[in-house]
Amino acid sequence: MKALYMKLFNLKPVKNLIRDGKIINTTEIRIINNQPHTPLKIQKRQVVNSKGNRDNYINHLKATGKAETTIYTYLVELRYWDRESKKLNTKLQYLNCIQVENIIKDLDKNTAKKRISALSSYAKYMLRQDKSKLYIELQKLNPIGSKTRIPKHKTQEEYVELYKQAKNLCKAKDRLGVWLGLFVCCGVRISEIEKSLHGSNFVQVIGKGDKERRIPAPKWLLNAMIGVNQRERGGWRKKRQVIDKTMRKLLGISNCHSLRHTYATVLLNAGVKLEEIQLLLGHEKMDTTQIYAKTRIPKGIIVKLENLSNEI
């Protein structure tokens, strides 16, 4: 996580720095040279107060069971808040509710909600240091509503074609078949593929919050997970960025997550209960799964309307 943070903020570790003829100790500095002929300037980079406080905050998030991707997102959002607070000539922990509202007023609802969530997490952490101003100010904000959108998914016919394509690719021992099969047959998240395991008739993955779950899988997919190259060059156990890039380039699938939506929608239309779909997808709350109910179009409505109009 430290390496991830260093890369994110372009920080370089330096142990000693000479200033005024004296060696002083420092930990992370950023060398900035905006113009080609100006001398290098050395500037301490502070994003979440001090380095020690930042590291303690990261440890706090880990202790609460936050996934690495969540921690990464929080750090990205705190960098945003740090920039905005500097524009106001104040520190992050001294922002007031009016300043926060002015910052988020033109943002997309979901983006604003995500950024407030990250800021609230940090505000709660600051309570440990008896710094309660930010936490108190955030309590004055009105709750931000979320946009509700029907999940984008493939049609039933497109799903069948993708299923056949995955099966044929697996027979050819192509890693694309394993990826596509895990999406359309198991509805996994792209981040869950790298550490997925095969069983006798199921795939086991580690989802959000470090929670394991088992998903039924066809035999041809389980065999491919064993038979296809896994970790060597060209293997299927890859980071999400590699999977996404390769799927776009070779299969023309621009949004892998839409395949997860398709999996859930197909199951719902086949009569699988929402409670079972929730378990298969690894959703913590039923509210998240219920959004797929909006993809179902009630049958017989037009006939009923026509019958009603004939009676009139």
GUKOLMI-594472 format. One record per residue (C-alpha): residue number from 1; chain; y, z, x. Coordinates in nm, 2 decimals. Example, Ala and Ser with C-alpha at 12.3 -4.5 7.8 and 13.67 -1.06 7.14 Angstrom:
<mardos>
+-----+--------+--------+--------+--------+
! num ! chaine !      Y !      Z !      X !
+-----+--------+--------+--------+--------+
!   1 !      A !  -0.45 !   0.78 !   1.23 !
!   2 !      A !  -0.11 !   0.71 !   1.37 !
+-----+--------+--------+--------+--------+
</mardos>
This chain:
<mardos>
+-----+--------+--------+--------+--------+
! num ! chaine !      Y !      Z !      X !
+-----+--------+--------+--------+--------+
!   1 !      A !   0.00 !   0.00 !   0.00 !
!   2 !      A !   0.23 !   0.07 !   0.29 !
!   3 !      A !   0.17 !  -0.27 !   0.43 !
!   4 !      A !   0.24 !  -0.42 !   0.09 !
!   5 !      A !   0.57 !  -0.23 !   0.07 !
!   6 !      A !   0.67 !  -0.33 !   0.42 !
!   7 !      A !   0.61 !  -0.70 !   0.33 !
!   8 !      A !   0.79 !  -0.67 !   0.00 !
!   9 !      A !   1.11 !  -0.54 !   0.15 !
!  10 !      A !   1.09 !  -0.73 !   0.48 !
!  11 !      A !   1.08 !  -0.41 !   0.69 !
!  12 !      A !   0.97 !  -0.38 !   1.05 !
!  13 !      A !   0.84 !  -0.06 !   1.21 !
!  14 !      A !   1.04 !   0.04 !   1.51 !
!  15 !      A !   0.99 !   0.37 !   1.69 !
!  16 !      A !   1.29 !   0.40 !   1.91 !
!  17 !      A !   1.64 !   0.27 !   1.89 !
!  18 !      A !   1.92 !   0.29 !   2.15 !
!  19 !      A !   2.26 !   0.38 !   2.02 !
!  20 !      A !   2.56 !   0.47 !   2.24 !
!  21 !      A !   2.33 !   0.50 !   2.53 !
!  22 !      A !   2.09 !   0.75 !   2.36 !
!  23 !      A !   1.75 !   0.69 !   2.22 !
!  24 !      A !   1.71 !   0.80 !   1.86 !
!  25 !      A !   1.40 !   0.81 !   1.65 !
!  26 !      A !   1.38 !   0.59 !   1.34 !
!  27 !      A !   1.09 !   0.47 !   1.12 !
!  28 !      A !   1.18 !   0.15 !   0.93 !
!  29 !      A !   1.48 !  -0.07 !   1.00 !
!  30 !      A !   1.57 !  -0.41 !   0.89 !
!  31 !      A !   1.73 !  -0.66 !   1.14 !
!  32 !      A !   1.99 !  -0.87 !   0.96 !
!  33 !      A !   2.15 !  -1.18 !   1.10 !
!  34 !      A !   2.31 !  -1.38 !   0.82 !
!  35 !      A !   2.51 !  -1.61 !   1.05 !
!  36 !      A !   2.36 !  -1.79 !   1.36 !
!  37 !      A !   2.63 !  -1.69 !   1.61 !
!  38 !      A !   2.71 !  -1.34 !   1.50 !
!  39 !      A !   2.55 !  -1.04 !   1.68 !
!  40 !      A !   2.25 !  -0.88 !   1.53 !
!  41 !      A !   2.32 !  -0.58 !   1.31 !
!  42 !      A !   2.08 !  -0.30 !   1.26 !
!  43 !      A !   2.07 !  -0.14 !   0.91 !
!  44 !      A !   1.86 !   0.13 !   0.76 !
!  45 !      A !   1.70 !   0.01 !   0.44 !
!  46 !      A !   1.68 !   0.27 !   0.16 !
!  47 !      A !   1.53 !   0.18 !  -0.17 !
!  48 !      A !   1.40 !   0.50 !  -0.32 !
!  49 !      A !   1.62 !   0.75 !  -0.13 !
!  50 !      A !   1.46 !   0.84 !   0.20 !
!  51 !      A !   1.13 !   0.71 !   0.34 !
!  52 !      A !   0.97 !   1.05 !   0.30 !
!  53 !      A !   1.07 !   1.06 !  -0.06 !
!  54 !      A !   0.95 !   0.71 !  -0.12 !
!  55 !      A !   0.61 !   0.78 !   0.03 !
!  56 !      A !   0.58 !   1.09 !  -0.18 !
!  57 !      A !   0.66 !   0.90 !  -0.49 !
!  58 !      A !   0.39 !   0.64 !  -0.40 !
!  59 !      A !   0.14 !   0.93 !  -0.35 !
!  60 !      A !   0.25 !   1.07 !  -0.68 !
!  61 !      A !   0.17 !   0.74 !  -0.86 !
!  62 !      A !  -0.17 !   0.72 !  -0.69 !
!  63 !      A !  -0.25 !   1.08 !  -0.79 !
!  64 !      A !  -0.17 !   1.00 !  -1.15 !
!  65 !      A !  -0.43 !   0.72 !  -1.14 !
!  66 !      A !  -0.19 !   0.42 !  -1.14 !
!  67 !      A !  -0.34 !   0.09 !  -1.02 !
!  68 !      A !  -0.21 !  -0.07 !  -0.71 !
!  69 !      A !  -0.07 !  -0.36 !  -0.91 !
!  70 !      A !   0.12 !  -0.10 !  -1.13 !
!  71 !      A !   0.25 !   0.07 !  -0.82 !
!  72 !      A !   0.36 !  -0.26 !  -0.67 !
!  73 !      A !   0.54 !  -0.35 !  -1.00 !
!  74 !      A !   0.72 !  -0.01 !  -1.01 !
!  75 !      A !   0.84 !  -0.06 !  -0.65 !
!  76 !      A !   0.97 !  -0.41 !  -0.73 !
!  77 !      A !   1.16 !  -0.27 !  -1.04 !
!  78 !      A !   1.30 !   0.02 !  -0.84 !
!  79 !      A !   1.44 !  -0.23 !  -0.59 !
!  80 !      A !   1.61 !  -0.40 !  -0.88 !
!  81 !      A !   1.76 !  -0.07 !  -1.00 !
!  82 !      A !   1.87 !   0.02 !  -0.65 !
!  83 !      A !   2.06 !  -0.31 !  -0.62 !
!  84 !      A !   2.23 !  -0.26 !  -0.96 !
!  85 !      A !   2.33 !   0.10 !  -0.88 !
!  86 !      A !   2.48 !  -0.01 !  -0.55 !
!  87 !      A !   2.69 !  -0.27 !  -0.74 !
!  88 !      A !   2.83 !   0.03 !  -0.94 !
!  89 !      A !   2.89 !   0.23 !  -0.61 !
!  90 !      A !   2.65 !   0.50 !  -0.71 !
!  91 !      A !   2.30 !   0.61 !  -0.63 !
!  92 !      A !   2.00 !   0.53 !  -0.84 !
!  93 !      A !   1.94 !   0.90 !  -0.94 !
!  94 !      A !   2.30 !   0.93 !  -1.06 !
!  95 !      A !   2.30 !   0.64 !  -1.31 !
!  96 !      A !   2.41 !   0.74 !  -1.66 !
!  97 !      A !   2.29 !   0.61 !  -1.99 !
!  98 !      A !   2.59 !   0.38 !  -2.05 !
!  99 !      A !   2.55 !   0.22 !  -1.71 !
! 100 !      A !   2.17 !   0.17 !  -1.78 !
! 101 !      A !   2.25 !   0.01 !  -2.12 !
! 102 !      A !   2.50 !  -0.23 !  -1.96 !
! 103 !      A !   2.25 !  -0.33 !  -1.70 !
! 104 !      A !   1.97 !  -0.41 !  -1.95 !
! 105 !      A !   2.18 !  -0.54 !  -2.25 !
! 106 !      A !   2.13 !  -0.91 !  -2.17 !
! 107 !      A !   1.77 !  -0.89 !  -2.05 !
! 108 !      A !   1.46 !  -1.01 !  -2.23 !
! 109 !      A !   1.32 !  -0.72 !  -2.44 !
! 110 !      A !   0.99 !  -0.70 !  -2.26 !
! 111 !      A !   1.16 !  -0.72 !  -1.92 !
! 112 !      A !   1.40 !  -0.44 !  -2.02 !
! 113 !      A !   1.12 !  -0.23 !  -2.14 !
! 114 !      A !   0.92 !  -0.27 !  -1.82 !
! 115 !      A !   1.23 !  -0.18 !  -1.61 !
! 116 !      A !   1.31 !   0.12 !  -1.81 !
! 117 !      A !   0.94 !   0.23 !  -1.78 !
! 118 !      A !   0.96 !   0.21 !  -1.40 !
! 119 !      A !   1.29 !   0.40 !  -1.40 !
! 120 !      A !   1.16 !   0.67 !  -1.63 !
! 121 !      A !   0.86 !   0.72 !  -1.41 !
! 122 !      A !   1.09 !   0.77 !  -1.11 !
! 123 !      A !   1.32 !   1.00 !  -1.31 !
! 124 !      A !   1.02 !   1.23 !  -1.40 !
! 125 !      A !   0.92 !   1.24 !  -1.04 !
! 126 !      A !   1.28 !   1.35 !  -0.94 !
! 127 !      A !   1.25 !   1.65 !  -1.17 !
! 128 !      A !   1.02 !   1.80 !  -0.90 !
! 129 !      A !   1.32 !   1.81 !  -0.67 !
! 130 !      A !   1.54 !   1.97 !  -0.93 !
! 131 !      A !   1.73 !   1.65 !  -0.98 !
! 132 !      A !   1.73 !   1.61 !  -1.36 !
! 133 !      A !   2.04 !   1.39 !  -1.42 !
! 134 !      A !   1.86 !   1.06 !  -1.44 !
! 135 !      A !   1.59 !   1.20 !  -1.66 !
! 136 !      A !   1.84 !   1.36 !  -1.91 !
! 137 !      A !   2.04 !   1.03 !  -1.92 !
! 138 !      A !   1.73 !   0.82 !  -2.00 !
! 139 !      A !   1.65 !   1.05 !  -2.29 !
! 140 !      A !   1.97 !   0.94 !  -2.46 !
! 141 !      A !   1.86 !   0.58 !  -2.47 !
! 142 !      A !   1.72 !   0.43 !  -2.80 !
! 143 !      A !   1.37 !   0.30 !  -2.78 !
! 144 !      A !   1.34 !  -0.07 !  -2.69 !
! 145 !      A !   1.14 !  -0.28 !  -2.93 !
! 146 !      A !   0.88 !  -0.52 !  -2.80 !
! 147 !      A !   0.86 !  -0.89 !  -2.89 !
! 148 !      A !   0.53 !  -0.97 !  -3.07 !
! 149 !      A !   0.39 !  -1.31 !  -2.99 !
! 150 !      A !   0.06 !  -1.46 !  -3.10 !
! 151 !      A !  -0.16 !  -1.50 !  -2.79 !
! 152 !      A !  -0.18 !  -1.86 !  -2.66 !
! 153 !      A !  -0.54 !  -1.97 !  -2.67 !
! 154 !      A !  -0.75 !  -2.28 !  -2.66 !
! 155 !      A !  -0.91 !  -2.43 !  -2.97 !
! 156 !      A !  -1.27 !  -2.39 !  -3.07 !
! 157 !      A !  -1.35 !  -2.74 !  -2.95 !
! 158 !      A !  -1.17 !  -2.68 !  -2.62 !
! 159 !      A !  -1.36 !  -2.36 !  -2.57 !
! 160 !      A !  -1.70 !  -2.53 !  -2.61 !
! 161 !      A !  -1.60 !  -2.79 !  -2.35 !
! 162 !      A !  -1.49 !  -2.52 !  -2.11 !
! 163 !      A !  -1.82 !  -2.34 !  -2.16 !
! 164 !      A !  -2.02 !  -2.65 !  -2.08 !
! 165 !      A !  -1.80 !  -2.73 !  -1.78 !
! 166 !      A !  -1.85 !  -2.38 !  -1.64 !
! 167 !      A !  -2.22 !  -2.41 !  -1.68 !
! 168 !      A !  -2.24 !  -2.74 !  -1.51 !
! 169 !      A !  -2.02 !  -2.62 !  -1.22 !
! 170 !      A !  -2.25 !  -2.32 !  -1.18 !
! 171 !      A !  -2.55 !  -2.54 !  -1.16 !
! 172 !      A !  -2.38 !  -2.74 !  -0.88 !
! 173 !      A !  -2.31 !  -2.40 !  -0.70 !
! 174 !      A !  -1.94 !  -2.45 !  -0.73 !
! 175 !      A !  -1.73 !  -2.14 !  -0.72 !
! 176 !      A !  -1.50 !  -2.28 !  -0.99 !
! 177 !      A !  -1.80 !  -2.24 !  -1.23 !
! 178 !      A !  -1.82 !  -1.87 !  -1.15 !
! 179 !      A !  -1.45 !  -1.82 !  -1.21 !
! 180 !      A !  -1.44 !  -2.03 !  -1.53 !
! 181 !      A !  -1.76 !  -1.86 !  -1.65 !
! 182 !      A !  -1.62 !  -1.51 !  -1.60 !
! 183 !      A !  -1.31 !  -1.61 !  -1.80 !
! 184 !      A !  -1.47 !  -1.79 !  -2.10 !
! 185 !      A !  -1.80 !  -1.59 !  -2.12 !
! 186 !      A !  -1.67 !  -1.24 !  -2.03 !
! 187 !      A !  -1.29 !  -1.25 !  -2.09 !
! 188 !      A !  -1.22 !  -1.08 !  -1.76 !
! 189 !      A !  -0.87 !  -1.04 !  -1.61 !
! 190 !      A !  -0.80 !  -1.25 !  -1.30 !
! 191 !      A !  -0.75 !  -0.93 !  -1.10 !
! 192 !      A !  -1.10 !  -0.81 !  -1.19 !
! 193 !      A !  -1.30 !  -1.10 !  -1.05 !
! 194 !      A !  -1.29 !  -1.01 !  -0.68 !
! 195 !      A !  -1.48 !  -0.68 !  -0.73 !
! 196 !      A !  -1.70 !  -0.78 !  -1.02 !
! 197 !      A !  -2.07 !  -0.70 !  -1.00 !
! 198 !      A !  -2.37 !  -0.86 !  -1.18 !
! 199 !      A !  -2.65 !  -0.67 !  -1.36 !
! 200 !      A !  -2.96 !  -0.78 !  -1.54 !
! 201 !      A !  -2.77 !  -0.91 !  -1.84 !
! 202 !      A !  -2.42 !  -0.80 !  -1.79 !
! 203 !      A !  -2.11 !  -0.82 !  -1.56 !
! 204 !      A !  -1.95 !  -0.50 !  -1.44 !
! 205 !      A !  -1.58 !  -0.50 !  -1.36 !
! 206 !      A !  -1.31 !  -0.24 !  -1.27 !
! 207 !      A !  -1.01 !  -0.28 !  -1.50 !
! 208 !      A !  -0.67 !  -0.12 !  -1.53 !
! 209 !      A !  -0.65 !   0.25 !  -1.45 !
! 210 !      A !  -0.96 !   0.21 !  -1.23 !
! 211 !      A !  -1.18 !   0.21 !  -1.54 !
! 212 !      A !  -1.52 !   0.04 !  -1.52 !
! 213 !      A !  -1.68 !  -0.16 !  -1.81 !
! 214 !      A !  -1.98 !  -0.37 !  -1.87 !
! 215 !      A !  -1.97 !  -0.71 !  -2.05 !
! 216 !      A !  -2.27 !  -0.92 !  -2.17 !
! 217 !      A !  -2.31 !  -1.24 !  -1.97 !
! 218 !      A !  -2.54 !  -1.54 !  -1.98 !
! 219 !      A !  -2.82 !  -1.57 !  -1.73 !
! 220 !      A !  -2.68 !  -1.89 !  -1.57 !
! 221 !      A !  -2.36 !  -1.71 !  -1.48 !
! 222 !      A !  -2.53 !  -1.41 !  -1.34 !
! 223 !      A !  -2.75 !  -1.64 !  -1.13 !
! 224 !      A !  -2.44 !  -1.82 !  -1.00 !
! 225 !      A !  -2.28 !  -1.50 !  -0.90 !
! 226 !      A !  -2.57 !  -1.44 !  -0.67 !
! 227 !      A !  -2.64 !  -1.80 !  -0.56 !
! 228 !      A !  -2.29 !  -1.92 !  -0.50 !
! 229 !      A !  -2.12 !  -1.83 !  -0.17 !
! 230 !      A !  -1.94 !  -1.50 !  -0.22 !
! 231 !      A !  -1.72 !  -1.38 !   0.07 !
! 232 !      A !  -1.74 !  -1.65 !   0.33 !
! 233 !      A !  -1.49 !  -1.94 !   0.35 !
! 234 !      A !  -1.50 !  -2.12 !   0.01 !
! 235 !      A !  -1.66 !  -1.81 !  -0.16 !
! 236 !      A !  -1.57 !  -1.70 !  -0.51 !
! 237 !      A !  -1.47 !  -1.34 !  -0.43 !
! 238 !      A !  -1.10 !  -1.41 !  -0.38 !
! 239 !      A !  -0.77 !  -1.26 !  -0.45 !
! 240 !      A !  -0.60 !  -1.35 !  -0.78 !
! 241 !      A !  -0.34 !  -1.57 !  -0.60 !
! 242 !      A !  -0.62 !  -1.79 !  -0.45 !
! 243 !      A !  -0.80 !  -1.81 !  -0.78 !
! 244 !      A !  -0.49 !  -1.90 !  -0.98 !
! 245 !      A !  -0.38 !  -2.17 !  -0.73 !
! 246 !      A !  -0.72 !  -2.33 !  -0.71 !
! 247 !      A !  -0.78 !  -2.33 !  -1.09 !
! 248 !      A !  -0.44 !  -2.50 !  -1.13 !
! 249 !      A !  -0.50 !  -2.76 !  -0.86 !
! 250 !      A !  -0.86 !  -2.86 !  -0.94 !
! 251 !      A !  -0.91 !  -2.78 !  -1.31 !
! 252 !      A !  -0.55 !  -2.82 !  -1.43 !
! 253 !      A !  -0.56 !  -2.47 !  -1.59 !
! 254 !      A !  -0.20 !  -2.35 !  -1.56 !
! 255 !      A !  -0.25 !  -2.01 !  -1.72 !
! 256 !      A !  -0.59 !  -1.84 !  -1.65 !
! 257 !      A !  -0.50 !  -1.55 !  -1.88 !
! 258 !      A !  -0.50 !  -1.79 !  -2.18 !
! 259 !      A !  -0.88 !  -1.81 !  -2.13 !
! 260 !      A !  -0.91 !  -1.44 !  -2.18 !
! 261 !      A !  -0.71 !  -1.48 !  -2.51 !
! 262 !      A !  -0.94 !  -1.77 !  -2.60 !
! 263 !      A !  -1.25 !  -1.55 !  -2.54 !
! 264 !      A !  -1.11 !  -1.28 !  -2.77 !
! 265 !      A !  -1.01 !  -1.52 !  -3.04 !
! 266 !      A !  -1.35 !  -1.70 !  -3.05 !
! 267 !      A !  -1.53 !  -1.36 !  -3.08 !
! 268 !      A !  -1.30 !  -1.26 !  -3.37 !
! 269 !      A !  -1.35 !  -1.59 !  -3.55 !
! 270 !      A !  -1.73 !  -1.54 !  -3.50 !
! 271 !      A !  -1.71 !  -1.21 !  -3.69 !
! 272 !      A !  -1.71 !  -0.96 !  -3.40 !
! 273 !      A !  -1.53 !  -0.64 !  -3.50 !
! 274 !      A !  -1.20 !  -0.56 !  -3.33 !
! 275 !      A !  -1.35 !  -0.23 !  -3.20 !
! 276 !      A !  -1.61 !  -0.42 !  -3.01 !
! 277 !      A !  -1.36 !  -0.67 !  -2.88 !
! 278 !      A !  -1.15 !  -0.38 !  -2.76 !
! 279 !      A !  -1.44 !  -0.25 !  -2.55 !
! 280 !      A !  -1.52 !  -0.59 !  -2.41 !
! 281 !      A !  -1.16 !  -0.65 !  -2.30 !
! 282 !      A !  -1.10 !  -0.30 !  -2.17 !
! 283 !      A !  -0.80 !  -0.23 !  -2.38 !
! 284 !      A !  -0.70 !   0.14 !  -2.39 !
! 285 !      A !  -0.53 !   0.11 !  -2.72 !
! 286 !      A !  -0.64 !  -0.06 !  -3.04 !
! 287 !      A !  -0.28 !  -0.19 !  -3.09 !
! 288 !      A !  -0.32 !  -0.42 !  -2.80 !
! 289 !      A !  -0.64 !  -0.57 !  -2.94 !
! 290 !      A !  -0.50 !  -0.60 !  -3.30 !
! 291 !      A !  -0.26 !  -0.87 !  -3.19 !
! 292 !      A !  -0.56 !  -1.11 !  -3.19 !
! 293 !      A !  -0.59 !  -1.05 !  -3.56 !
! 294 !      A !  -0.28 !  -1.26 !  -3.60 !
! 295 !      A !  -0.46 !  -1.57 !  -3.48 !
! 296 !      A !  -0.69 !  -1.56 !  -3.78 !
! 297 !      A !  -0.57 !  -1.78 !  -4.07 !
! 298 !      A !  -0.68 !  -1.65 !  -4.41 !
! 299 !      A !  -0.91 !  -1.90 !  -4.59 !
! 300 !      A !  -0.87 !  -2.02 !  -4.94 !
! 301 !      A !  -0.50 !  -1.95 !  -4.97 !
! 302 !      A !  -0.40 !  -2.31 !  -5.04 !
! 303 !      A !  -0.68 !  -2.35 !  -5.30 !
! 304 !      A !  -0.56 !  -2.03 !  -5.48 !
! 305 !      A !  -0.20 !  -2.16 !  -5.48 !
! 306 !      A !  -0.31 !  -2.50 !  -5.62 !
! 307 !      A !  -0.52 !  -2.33 !  -5.89 !
! 308 !      A !  -0.22 !  -2.11 !  -5.98 !
! 309 !      A !   0.01 !  -2.42 !  -6.01 !
! 310 !      A !  -0.24 !  -2.60 !  -6.23 !
! 311 !      A !  -0.25 !  -2.30 !  -6.47 !
! 312 !      A !   0.13 !  -2.32 !  -6.50 !
+-----+--------+--------+--------+--------+
</mardos>
